[in-house]
Amino acid sequence: RNSFSNTNTFKFIIEEQLMWRREVALSFATFGILFIAQEAFVNQIRLPLGGFSLILLAALIWSSISEPEIAAVTGFVAGIFMDLSPSTDGPFGQWTLVMVLSCYLISYLGYGDDALNSNPVALILMTATAVIGTLIFYILVGLLFGLNLGSTFQIIKLLLGIGIWSALIAPIVVPFIARAHSIVYSGK
């Protein structure tokens, strides 16, 4: 009987590992597509007040509807792609660090709150606020690394612009990210 129990436990562990690999691979592919869209299309559009980051927005939306552990992996994958962007000024790994912590935090704060996850307006406002918070954290980490960030006025203008554009774009992005999340984690 004990041998049978150990065999079932071993099978369960193998199945969990395969499922985890599938989820990570599909998440990686999803954010790879978003990276290409960001670099090929979004970065080519010159919007007033700075524009928006599709990967940042998508990662925070994805994390807000995920468990904290999944959100940390999402932050890692999104951060790697953000570090690979030619428009990144910081050292490689800075966005990865910021995104892992930000995605984990937004998921931790919103995890289990059905009122938040079922209300699209609250999700959009939380995500737009998290975008600004993530950028502030990126700026603080950049200061620790000695990056030249520009004047205070430029930073405030950029933060407000990205926050406004994120709030405007989020209603368009949320349904697509929620559907992709559903496909990856429920297999539908």
C-alpha positions as a Markdown table, in Angstrom:
| # | Residue | x | y | z |
|---|---|---|---|---|
| 1 | Arg | 0.0 | 0.0 | 0.0 |
| 2 | Asn | 2.8 | 2.4 | 0.8 |
| 3 | Ser | 4.4 | 1.7 | -2.6 |
| 4 | Phe | 1.2 | 2.5 | -4.3 |
| 5 | Ser | 0.9 | 5.8 | -2.5 |
| 6 | Asn | 4.4 | 6.8 | -3.3 |
| 7 | Thr | 3.8 | 6.0 | -7.0 |
| 8 | Asn | 0.7 | 8.2 | -7.1 |
| 9 | Thr | 2.6 | 11.0 | -5.4 |
| 10 | Phe | 5.4 | 10.7 | -7.9 |
| 11 | Lys | 2.9 | 10.8 | -10.8 |
| 12 | Phe | 1.2 | 13.8 | -9.3 |
| 13 | Ile | 4.6 | 15.6 | -9.0 |
| 14 | Ile | 5.4 | 14.8 | -12.6 |
| 15 | Glu | 2.0 | 16.0 | -13.9 |
| 16 | Glu | 2.4 | 19.3 | -11.9 |
| 17 | Gln | 5.9 | 19.9 | -13.3 |
| 18 | Leu | 4.6 | 19.3 | -16.9 |
| 19 | Met | 1.7 | 21.7 | -16.3 |
| 20 | Trp | 4.0 | 24.3 | -14.8 |
| 21 | Arg | 6.3 | 24.1 | -17.9 |
| 22 | Arg | 3.4 | 24.4 | -20.2 |
| 23 | Glu | 2.1 | 27.5 | -18.4 |
| 24 | Val | 5.5 | 29.2 | -18.3 |
| 25 | Ala | 6.1 | 28.4 | -22.0 |
| 26 | Leu | 2.7 | 29.8 | -23.0 |
| 27 | Ser | 3.3 | 32.9 | -20.8 |
| 28 | Phe | 6.7 | 33.4 | -22.4 |
| 29 | Ala | 5.1 | 33.1 | -25.9 |
| 30 | Thr | 2.4 | 35.6 | -25.0 |
| 31 | Phe | 4.8 | 38.2 | -23.7 |
| 32 | Gly | 7.1 | 37.6 | -26.7 |
| 33 | Ile | 4.2 | 38.5 | -29.0 |
| 34 | Leu | 3.6 | 41.6 | -26.8 |
| 35 | Phe | 7.3 | 42.5 | -27.0 |
| 36 | Ile | 7.2 | 42.4 | -30.8 |
| 37 | Ala | 4.0 | 44.5 | -30.9 |
| 38 | Gln | 5.6 | 47.0 | -28.5 |
| 39 | Glu | 8.8 | 47.3 | -30.4 |
| 40 | Ala | 7.3 | 47.2 | -33.9 |
| 41 | Phe | 4.2 | 49.3 | -33.5 |
| 42 | Val | 3.7 | 51.0 | -30.1 |
| 43 | Asn | 7.2 | 52.5 | -29.8 |
| 44 | Gln | 6.9 | 53.9 | -33.4 |
| 45 | Ile | 3.9 | 56.1 | -32.4 |
| 46 | Arg | 4.8 | 59.4 | -30.8 |
| 47 | Leu | 2.1 | 60.1 | -28.3 |
| 48 | Pro | 2.0 | 63.3 | -26.2 |
| 49 | Leu | 3.3 | 63.0 | -22.6 |
| 50 | Gly | 5.2 | 59.9 | -23.3 |
| 51 | Gly | 2.9 | 57.1 | -24.4 |
| 52 | Phe | 2.5 | 53.7 | -22.7 |
| 53 | Ser | 4.2 | 50.4 | -22.3 |
| 54 | Leu | 2.1 | 47.5 | -23.5 |
| 55 | Ile | 4.3 | 44.9 | -21.8 |
| 56 | Leu | 4.2 | 46.8 | -18.4 |
| 57 | Leu | 0.4 | 47.2 | -18.7 |
| 58 | Ala | -0.2 | 43.6 | -19.7 |
| 59 | Ala | 2.1 | 42.2 | -17.0 |
| 60 | Leu | 0.3 | 44.1 | -14.3 |
| 61 | Ile | -3.1 | 43.1 | -15.5 |
| 62 | Trp | -2.0 | 39.5 | -15.8 |
| 63 | Ser | -0.6 | 39.6 | -12.3 |
| 64 | Ser | -3.7 | 41.3 | -10.8 |
| 65 | Ile | -5.8 | 38.3 | -11.8 |
| 66 | Ser | -3.2 | 35.6 | -10.9 |
| 67 | Glu | -1.8 | 34.0 | -7.7 |
| 68 | Pro | 1.3 | 35.8 | -6.2 |
| 69 | Glu | 3.6 | 33.0 | -7.3 |
| 70 | Ile | 2.4 | 33.1 | -10.9 |
| 71 | Ala | 2.6 | 36.9 | -10.8 |
| 72 | Ala | 6.3 | 36.7 | -9.8 |
| 73 | Val | 7.1 | 34.5 | -12.7 |
| 74 | Thr | 5.0 | 36.8 | -15.0 |
| 75 | Gly | 7.1 | 39.7 | -13.7 |
| 76 | Phe | 10.3 | 37.8 | -14.4 |
| 77 | Val | 9.3 | 37.0 | -18.0 |
| 78 | Ala | 8.0 | 40.5 | -18.7 |
| 79 | Gly | 11.0 | 42.1 | -17.1 |
| 80 | Ile | 13.4 | 40.1 | -19.3 |
| 81 | Phe | 11.6 | 41.3 | -22.4 |
| 82 | Met | 11.6 | 44.9 | -21.1 |
| 83 | Asp | 15.4 | 44.6 | -20.4 |
| 84 | Leu | 15.8 | 43.4 | -24.0 |
| 85 | Ser | 14.1 | 46.6 | -25.4 |
| 86 | Pro | 16.5 | 48.9 | -27.2 |
| 87 | Ser | 14.8 | 51.9 | -25.5 |
| 88 | Thr | 15.8 | 50.8 | -22.0 |
| 89 | Asp | 18.3 | 53.1 | -20.4 |
| 90 | Gly | 19.1 | 51.0 | -17.3 |
| 91 | Pro | 21.4 | 48.1 | -16.8 |
| 92 | Phe | 20.2 | 44.6 | -17.8 |
| 93 | Gly | 18.2 | 43.1 | -15.0 |
| 94 | Gln | 16.8 | 46.4 | -13.6 |
| 95 | Trp | 13.4 | 45.9 | -15.2 |
| 96 | Thr | 13.4 | 42.3 | -14.2 |
| 97 | Leu | 13.9 | 43.2 | -10.6 |
| 98 | Val | 11.3 | 45.9 | -10.6 |
| 99 | Met | 8.7 | 43.8 | -12.5 |
| 100 | Val | 9.1 | 40.7 | -10.2 |
| 101 | Leu | 8.5 | 42.8 | -7.1 |
| 102 | Ser | 5.7 | 44.9 | -8.7 |
| 103 | Cys | 3.8 | 42.0 | -10.2 |
| 104 | Tyr | 4.1 | 40.0 | -6.9 |
| 105 | Leu | 2.9 | 43.0 | -4.9 |
| 106 | Ile | -0.1 | 43.8 | -7.1 |
| 107 | Ser | -1.1 | 40.2 | -7.1 |
| 108 | Tyr | -0.6 | 39.9 | -3.3 |
| 109 | Leu | -2.8 | 43.0 | -2.7 |
| 110 | Gly | -5.6 | 41.9 | -5.0 |
| 111 | Tyr | -5.5 | 38.1 | -4.6 |
| 112 | Gly | -8.7 | 36.7 | -3.3 |
| 113 | Asp | -10.6 | 40.0 | -3.7 |
| 114 | Asp | -13.5 | 38.9 | -5.9 |
| 115 | Ala | -15.0 | 42.4 | -5.7 |
| 116 | Leu | -11.8 | 43.8 | -7.4 |
| 117 | Asn | -11.4 | 41.0 | -9.9 |
| 118 | Ser | -15.0 | 41.1 | -11.0 |
| 119 | Asn | -15.1 | 44.9 | -11.4 |
| 120 | Pro | -13.4 | 46.0 | -14.6 |
| 121 | Val | -13.3 | 49.7 | -13.6 |
| 122 | Ala | -11.5 | 48.9 | -10.3 |
| 123 | Leu | -9.1 | 46.6 | -12.2 |
| 124 | Ile | -8.3 | 49.4 | -14.7 |
| 125 | Leu | -7.8 | 52.0 | -12.0 |
| 126 | Met | -5.6 | 49.6 | -9.9 |
| 127 | Thr | -3.5 | 48.8 | -12.9 |
| 128 | Ala | -3.0 | 52.4 | -14.0 |
| 129 | Thr | -2.0 | 53.2 | -10.4 |
| 130 | Ala | 0.3 | 50.2 | -10.4 |
| 131 | Val | 1.9 | 51.4 | -13.6 |
| 132 | Ile | 2.8 | 54.7 | -12.0 |
| 133 | Gly | 4.0 | 52.9 | -8.8 |
| 134 | Thr | 6.1 | 50.6 | -10.9 |
| 135 | Leu | 7.7 | 53.5 | -12.8 |
| 136 | Ile | 8.4 | 55.3 | -9.5 |
| 137 | Phe | 10.1 | 52.1 | -8.2 |
| 138 | Tyr | 12.1 | 51.9 | -11.5 |
| 139 | Ile | 13.2 | 55.5 | -11.0 |
| 140 | Leu | 14.3 | 54.9 | -7.4 |
| 141 | Val | 16.3 | 51.8 | -8.4 |
| 142 | Gly | 17.7 | 53.8 | -11.3 |
| 143 | Leu | 18.9 | 56.4 | -8.8 |
| 144 | Leu | 20.7 | 53.7 | -6.8 |
| 145 | Phe | 22.4 | 52.6 | -10.0 |
| 146 | Gly | 23.4 | 56.2 | -10.7 |
| 147 | Leu | 21.4 | 56.7 | -13.9 |
| 148 | Asn | 20.9 | 60.2 | -15.3 |
| 149 | Leu | 17.1 | 60.5 | -15.3 |
| 150 | Gly | 16.5 | 64.1 | -16.4 |
| 151 | Ser | 14.8 | 66.9 | -14.6 |
| 152 | Thr | 12.1 | 66.5 | -12.0 |
| 153 | Phe | 9.6 | 68.2 | -14.3 |
| 154 | Gln | 10.4 | 65.8 | -17.1 |
| 155 | Ile | 9.9 | 62.8 | -14.7 |
| 156 | Ile | 6.6 | 64.1 | -13.4 |
| 157 | Lys | 5.3 | 64.9 | -16.9 |
| 158 | Leu | 6.3 | 61.4 | -18.1 |
| 159 | Leu | 4.8 | 59.7 | -15.0 |
| 160 | Leu | 1.5 | 61.5 | -15.5 |
| 161 | Gly | 1.5 | 60.9 | -19.3 |
| 162 | Ile | 2.2 | 57.2 | -19.0 |
| 163 | Gly | -0.5 | 56.9 | -16.2 |
| 164 | Ile | -3.1 | 58.7 | -18.3 |
| 165 | Trp | -2.3 | 56.6 | -21.5 |
| 166 | Ser | -2.3 | 53.4 | -19.4 |
| 167 | Ala | -5.7 | 54.3 | -18.0 |
| 168 | Leu | -7.0 | 55.0 | -21.6 |
| 169 | Ile | -5.5 | 51.8 | -23.2 |
| 170 | Ala | -6.3 | 49.4 | -20.3 |
| 171 | Pro | -10.0 | 49.0 | -21.2 |
| 172 | Ile | -8.9 | 47.8 | -24.7 |
| 173 | Val | -6.2 | 45.5 | -23.3 |
| 174 | Val | -8.0 | 43.9 | -20.3 |
| 175 | Pro | -10.3 | 41.6 | -22.3 |
| 176 | Phe | -7.4 | 40.3 | -24.4 |
| 177 | Ile | -5.1 | 39.7 | -21.4 |
| 178 | Ala | -7.9 | 38.1 | -19.4 |
| 179 | Arg | -8.7 | 35.7 | -22.3 |
| 180 | Ala | -5.0 | 34.8 | -22.8 |
| 181 | His | -4.7 | 34.3 | -19.0 |
| 182 | Ser | -7.7 | 32.0 | -19.1 |
| 183 | Ile | -6.3 | 30.0 | -22.0 |
| 184 | Val | -2.9 | 29.5 | -20.4 |
| 185 | Tyr | -4.1 | 28.6 | -16.9 |
| 186 | Ser | -7.3 | 26.8 | -17.5 |
| 187 | Gly | -6.5 | 25.1 | -20.8 |
| 188 | Lys | -9.6 | 26.4 | -22.6 |
